[in-house]
Amino acid sequence: MNYELIRTFFKIGLVTFGGGYAMIPIIENEVVDRHKWLAKDELLDLIAIAQSCPGVFAINISIFIGYKLQKTWGAIASAFATALPSFIIILLIAMFFHQFQDNPVVAAVFRGIRPAVVALIAVPTFRLAQSANITLTNCWIPIACALAIWALGVSPILVIIVAGLAGYIYGQFVKPTE
């Protein structure tokens, strides 16, 4: 078992606040830049797969990366290492939350954290858009998908299925330019 894999995903799980998407820059730094376990294109593909699958994004992406590196045991170890810090922190908060839930300082801290979390999600979104070659000519696609989900209440599952089918059909008629 590669303990560097466990250590890396434990660290990612420990220092990432704001949900799975906020951990994309940290995962990219650790997995692509520092350890060179994956190429940036491979990570982008795994991110697309992880967000298309049911479940927690952070766990999904750690499973895919762990499996790619060390098959089943790598997937299990990286998923466990990613989830363990959150489990411990949530357990501690649950044990002591009643003691500080009405504290105005704690409430003010949470109000301050919320805008920062939005930024943590926005930055990887723009980076993903660049990596996926989203330009002014095709930016209407993610915008239309987001509006369909947000304003019209269309199921994200339906959006993913339609996008996948449209991509397949498009690929049958247009030769890729690589």
Phi, psi and omega in degrees: 000134179275107182289340176295324177298312180296313181300317182296313182285333172295316178298317178299315179295329183282321188260003183260121177243148176102008176097179186301319183292331178290342181271356181303313179298324180290318177299315179300315180298315183286310190278322183267306188281310187281304185269340181057040178283331181224155169278160181300321178296321178297317179298318179300317178296317179294326176296316179299318179293315183298322181281345178273347182265150176292153179112183183283128183304313183301318179290317180303310183294323179293323178296314181298316180292315179300319179294318180299324183277319188217028177057217191299314182293327176294320178296315180296313183296315183291323177295314179298315181295325179289320185279331187302313180300317179296319179301313181296315181296314179296320178299315179295318178298316180298324181290329187242002186300319182300337181282336183230011184294333180259009181286123181296331178293316179296317178298319179294322178298315179295323176295327178285329181288325185307310179296326178294323178295322176300317178295321178298331178275325183292318183300308178295333177297315179292323177295318177297320179298318177295314181295329180273009179060040174282122182236183178295335181280334181239010180293345179295334183294304178294328178295314179297319179296315179297318178294322179298319180288313186284307188275325185259351178074021179292140180295132176302328178298316178296319179299316180296317180296313180297318179297318178297315178295318179296320178296320178296312180297316178301316180295336178285335185251342183240130178281133179292146178255094182239000000 
